[in-house]
């Protein structure tokens, strides 16, 4: 699941005397010693964690056809997480690397069939004033796979896909602060994202490529520049109020402008869109596809972390290591991208024991719409689940 919060390593402690001992803190009474905070043993270089799980992705088109069929991919997964000291020039002192591999159970006919994904999360742990803060400065993901859409439409495959996405936060992203209380907080969105991707066959025929950099604000607006194909550059701006523009220079000479929703002839909301290609301009009043109708979301993108406290691990995670004092932390996000015509909803549930993620459940749904019509084009549903099978901490 790209663009999105690809890793949330969030831990939680209940504010209850029975659980304080597990978190390294004790309650006090008049005359008793001042509680001593003991940091959790997390981000220890040399630690290793192994997971097994499953992943599925389904793509459903509003108007499927032999050239554009519905698609479902099913996979079993293995995930090896290693904690190590980062390189001297890294954005944070600790590198938490996840090596996620996919084994096909049912191959898709559309989209990217993933084979391997390596995630490097650059993190730090700071202890001060009786608390421990875990933060993330940057996240790097490298994905390889097979572009099944290119195989189907282009021929001459397989088309091998590779992408490298690096996210650097404007300020280090706080993942957790020990001890935590039950509640919800807003997760900042300001960040810079660089994306380099390419689909090509063994003969060097390129189906698609991208090399862009985007800067996002906390309100979800962004500005992106770079290349989106051989000899084709792009310049994209999505304002925080929902107005947007795109200008591609090179092969197509494409320009798109998107205005704010307004009342149409039948008094329903419509979205004014203009599209100029090779000097020819067309204007449209697209159906308002934004959630709830009317104005775009404000902010356009948001994420929230909810510490839920003590919880049971779902049996479907198949955790194979001893656990105790399991805590659940959920992260949810929504994103409206008026330029690509996409609305995404994501959720991550993590179950933690003694500072370790023992079960991870992620789901997302992305609705894609035609910009000039406002009609639903496709719906993509992802589901990922894994459980801890072995752990080693020095």
C-alpha positions in Angstrom: 0.0 0.0 0.0 1.9 3.0 -1.3 1.4 6.7 -0.2 0.2 6.2 2.7 1.6 5.7 6.6 3.6 2.6 5.5 4.8 1.8 9.2 3.4 2.9 12.5 5.5 1.5 15.4 3.2 2.7 18.2 3.2 1.4 21.8 0.8 2.0 24.7 0.7 1.7 28.5 -2.5 1.8 30.5 -2.5 4.3 33.3 -3.4 1.8 36.0 -1.3 0.7 39.0 -1.4 -2.9 38.0 0.2 -2.1 34.6 2.7 0.5 35.8 5.1 -2.2 36.9 5.2 -3.7 33.4 6.1 -0.3 32.1 8.8 0.3 34.6 6.8 2.7 36.8 5.0 2.3 40.2 2.4 4.3 42.0 3.4 6.3 45.0 1.8 7.2 48.4 2.7 9.8 51.0 6.2 9.1 52.3 7.1 6.5 49.6 10.1 7.0 47.2 9.6 9.0 44.0 8.8 6.5 41.2 11.7 5.6 38.9 11.0 5.4 35.2 12.7 2.5 33.4 12.8 2.9 29.6 11.4 0.0 27.6 13.9 -2.2 25.7 13.0 -1.0 22.2 15.3 0.0 19.3 18.1 -2.2 20.6 20.7 -2.8 17.8 21.0 -6.5 17.0 17.3 -7.2 17.7 15.5 -9.4 15.2 11.7 -10.2 14.8 10.2 -12.6 12.3 6.6 -12.5 11.2 4.3 -14.6 8.9 1.1 -13.3 7.3 -1.0 -12.7 4.3 -1.8 -9.9 1.8 -4.6 -9.4 -0.7 -5.5 -6.8 -3.2 -8.7 -6.5 -5.3 -9.3 -4.0 -8.1 -12.9 -3.6 -9.2 -13.8 -1.5 -12.2 -17.1 0.4 -12.6 -17.2 -0.9 -16.2 -15.0 -4.0 -16.4 -14.1 -5.4 -19.9 -11.8 -7.9 -21.4 -9.2 -5.1 -21.8 -9.9 -3.9 -18.2 -10.9 -6.9 -16.1 -11.5 -7.0 -12.4 -8.5 -8.4 -10.5 -7.6 -10.1 -7.3 -4.2 -11.0 -6.0 -3.6 -13.3 -3.0 -0.3 -13.8 -1.2 1.4 -15.3 1.8 4.1 -13.1 3.4 7.2 -13.3 5.5 8.6 -10.3 7.2 12.0 -10.1 8.9 12.7 -7.0 11.0 16.2 -6.1 12.0 17.3 -3.2 14.3 20.8 -1.8 13.7 22.8 1.3 14.2 22.3 3.6 11.2 25.1 4.9 9.0 26.8 8.1 10.2 25.0 10.3 7.7 21.5 8.8 8.3 18.7 11.1 9.4 18.4 9.2 12.8 20.7 6.9 14.8 18.7 3.7 14.5 17.7 1.9 11.3 14.7 -0.4 11.7 14.6 -2.5 8.5 11.7 -4.7 7.5 12.3 -7.2 4.6 8.9 -8.2 3.4 8.5 -11.0 0.9 5.4 -12.1 -1.0 4.6 -15.6 -2.3 1.8 -15.6 -4.9 -1.2 -17.8 -4.1 -3.4 -16.3 -6.8 -1.8 -13.9 -9.4 -3.6 -10.6 -10.2 -4.5 -9.5 -13.8 -4.1 -5.8 -13.1 -1.9 -3.5 -11.0 1.5 -4.4 -9.5 2.1 -8.0 -8.3 4.6 -7.4 -5.4 7.5 -9.7 -4.9 9.6 -7.9 -2.2 9.5 -4.7 -0.2 12.2 -3.4 2.0 11.3 -0.7 4.5 14.0 1.3 6.4 12.6 3.4 9.2 15.1 5.8 10.7 14.2 6.2 14.4 15.5 7.4 17.8 14.7 6.9 21.4 15.1 9.7 23.9 14.6 9.5 27.7 14.1 12.7 29.7 11.9 13.9 32.6 10.6 10.5 33.4 9.4 9.6 29.8 10.7 7.9 26.7 10.0 9.3 23.2 10.3 7.2 20.1 10.4 9.3 16.9 10.8 8.7 13.2 12.8 11.1 11.0 12.5 9.4 7.7 11.1 6.3 6.0 12.5 4.6 2.8 10.7 1.9 0.9 12.0 -0.1 -2.1 9.4 -2.3 -3.9 10.0 -4.8 -6.7 7.4 -6.8 -8.6 5.6 -7.5 -11.9 3.5 -4.9 -13.6 0.5 -7.0 -14.6 -1.3 -4.1 -16.3 1.7 -3.6 -18.6 1.8 -7.4 -19.3 -1.8 -7.4 -20.3 -2.0 -4.2 -22.4 1.5 -3.9 -23.8 2.7 -7.5 -24.5 6.3 -8.7 -24.5 6.4 -9.1 -20.8 7.2 -9.7 -18.1 7.4 -6.0 -17.2 9.4 -5.7 -14.1 8.5 -3.0 -11.6 10.7 -1.2 -9.2 10.1 1.8 -7.0 12.0 3.7 -4.3 10.0 6.1 -2.2 11.7 8.3 0.5 9.7 10.2 3.0 11.4 12.9 5.2 9.3 14.6 7.8 9.4 18.3 8.3 9.9 17.6 12.0 10.6 14.1 13.4 7.4 12.1 13.6 6.6 11.2 17.2 5.6 7.5 17.2 5.1 7.1 21.0 5.9 8.6 24.3 6.1 6.3 27.4 4.0 6.2 29.5 1.0 6.9 27.3 -2.6 7.4 28.3 -5.6 6.2 26.5 -6.8 8.8 24.0 -6.5 10.2 20.4 -3.9 12.6 18.9 -3.5 14.1 15.5 -0.5 13.0 13.4 1.2 15.8 11.5 1.3 15.5 7.7 4.1 17.9 6.7 6.7 16.0 4.8 8.8 15.7 1.6 8.3 12.6 -0.6 10.6 11.6 -3.5 9.4 8.8 -5.8 11.4 7.0 -8.5 9.7 4.1 -10.3 9.9 2.2 -13.5 8.2 -0.6 -15.4 10.2 -2.2 -18.2 10.6 -5.5 -19.9 13.8 -7.5 -20.5 14.3 -5.7 -23.9 14.3 -2.4 -22.2 10.9 -1.3 -23.4 9.6 1.2 -20.8 5.9 1.0 -20.0 5.9 3.7 -17.3 8.4 5.8 -15.3 8.4 8.5 -12.7 11.0 10.6 -10.9 9.3 13.3 -8.8 9.5 15.2 -5.5 6.4 16.4 -3.6 6.2 18.7 -0.6 3.1 18.2 1.6 1.7 20.6 4.2 -0.1 19.6 7.4 -3.4 20.5 5.7 -2.8 18.0 2.9 -2.0 20.4 0.1 1.1 19.6 -2.0 3.4 20.8 -4.7 5.1 18.3 -7.0 7.7 18.5 -9.8 9.7 16.1 -11.8 9.4 13.7 -14.8 6.6 11.3 -15.6 8.0 9.6 -18.6 10.8 10.0 -21.2 11.2 13.7 -22.1 8.0 14.6 -20.1 8.1 16.9 -17.0 5.2 17.6 -14.6 4.3 20.4 -12.3 1.4 19.7 -9.9 -0.2 22.0 -7.3 -3.0 21.1 -4.9 -4.0 24.0 -2.8 -5.2 23.4 0.8 -8.7 24.7 -0.2 -9.0 21.9 -2.9 -8.2 23.9 -6.1 -5.7 22.1 -8.3 -3.6 22.4 -11.4 -1.4 20.1 -13.5 1.0 21.0 -16.3 2.9 18.3 -18.3 5.4 19.5 -20.8 6.9 17.2 -23.5 5.1 14.4 -25.3 1.5 15.4 -24.4 1.5 19.1 -23.5 -1.3 18.5 -21.1 -2.8 21.0 -18.7 -5.6 20.5 -16.2 -7.3 23.0 -13.9 -9.7 22.0 -11.2 -11.9 24.6 -9.4 -14.1 24.5 -6.3 -17.5 22.8 -6.4 -20.4 25.1 -7.4 -24.1 24.8 -8.0 -24.9 23.3 -11.4 -28.0 23.8 -13.6 -30.0 21.3 -11.5 -28.8 22.9 -8.2 -26.6 19.9 -7.4 -22.9 20.5 -6.9 -20.5 20.1 -9.8 -16.8 20.5 -10.1 -15.5 22.9 -12.9 -12.6 21.2 -14.8 -10.7 22.4 -17.8 -8.4 20.1 -19.9 -6.0 21.5 -22.5 -4.1 19.0 -24.7 -2.0 20.0 -27.7 -3.4 23.5 -27.5 -7.1 22.4 -27.6 -9.1 23.3 -24.5 -12.2 21.7 -23.2 -14.3 22.5 -20.2 -16.4 20.2 -18.1 -18.8 20.2 -15.1 -18.0 17.0 -13.4 -20.2 15.4 -10.8 -19.1 16.3 -7.3 -17.4 13.1 -6.2 -15.9 14.6 -2.9 -17.0 12.8 0.3 -20.3 14.2 1.5 -20.8 16.4 -1.6 -20.1 20.1 -1.7 -16.7 21.5 -0.6 -13.6 19.3 -0.5 -12.4 17.9 2.8 -10.8 20.3 5.2 -8.0 19.4 5.7 -7.5 17.4 2.5 -5.5 14.8 4.4 -5.5 13.8 8.1 -4.3 11.0 10.3 -5.1 10.2 13.9 -3.5 7.8 16.4 -5.7 6.2 19.1 -4.3 4.5 22.1 -6.9 1.9 23.0 -5.1 0.2 25.9 -5.4 -3.4 27.0 -6.7 -5.7 24.2 -6.8 -9.3 23.0 -4.8 -10.4 20.0 -7.0 -11.5 17.1 -6.5 -15.3 16.6 -6.1 -14.7 12.9 -2.6 -13.2 13.5 -1.3 -16.6 14.7 1.2 -15.2 17.1 3.7 -17.9 18.2 5.6 -16.2 21.0 4.6 -15.7 24.6 2.8 -12.4 25.2 1.5 -10.4 28.2 -0.1 -7.1 28.9 -1.1 -6.7 25.3 -1.9 -3.1 24.2 -3.7 -1.9 21.0 -2.9 1.3 19.2 -4.8 2.2 16.1 -3.9 4.7 13.3 -6.5 5.9 10.7 -6.1 8.3 7.9 -8.1 9.8 5.0 -6.7 11.5 1.9 -8.5 13.4 -0.9 -6.3 14.1 -4.0 -8.3 16.3 -6.4 -5.5 16.1 -9.0 -5.5 12.3 -9.4 -9.2 11.9 -8.6 -8.6 9.6 -5.6 -10.1 9.3 -2.2 -8.3 6.9 0.2 -9.2 5.6 3.7 -6.6 3.6 5.6 -6.4 1.9 9.0 -3.7 0.2 11.0 -4.2 -1.9 14.2 -1.1 -2.8 16.2 -1.0 -5.1 19.2 2.1 -4.8 21.4 3.6 -6.7 24.2 6.6 -5.5 26.3 7.5 -2.9 23.7 7.2 -5.3 20.7 4.7 -5.4 17.9 3.3 -8.9 18.0 0.4 -8.5 15.5 -0.2 -6.0 12.7 -3.4 -5.5 10.8 -3.7 -3.0 7.9 -6.5 -2.2 5.5 -7.1 0.4 2.9 -9.7 1.3 0.2 -9.0 3.7 -2.6 -11.8 5.1 -4.8 -10.6 6.5 -8.2 -12.8 8.9 -10.2 -12.7 10.3 -13.7 -11.7 14.0 -13.4 -13.9 15.2 -16.3 -17.0 13.2 -15.4 -16.8 12.7 -11.6 -17.9 9.1 -12.1 -16.4 6.2 -10.1 -13.7 4.5 -12.2 -12.3 1.8 -9.9 -12.1 0.7 -6.3 -8.9 -0.9 -4.9 -9.1 -2.8 -1.6 -5.9 -3.9 0.3 -5.7 -6.1 3.3 -2.6 -7.1 5.2 -2.1 -9.1 8.4 0.9 -10.7 10.2 1.8 -12.2 13.5 5.1 -12.5 15.3 6.7 -16.0 15.1 10.1 -15.5 16.7 12.0 -12.7 18.5 15.5 -12.1 19.7 16.7 -9.0 21.7 20.3 -8.8 22.9 
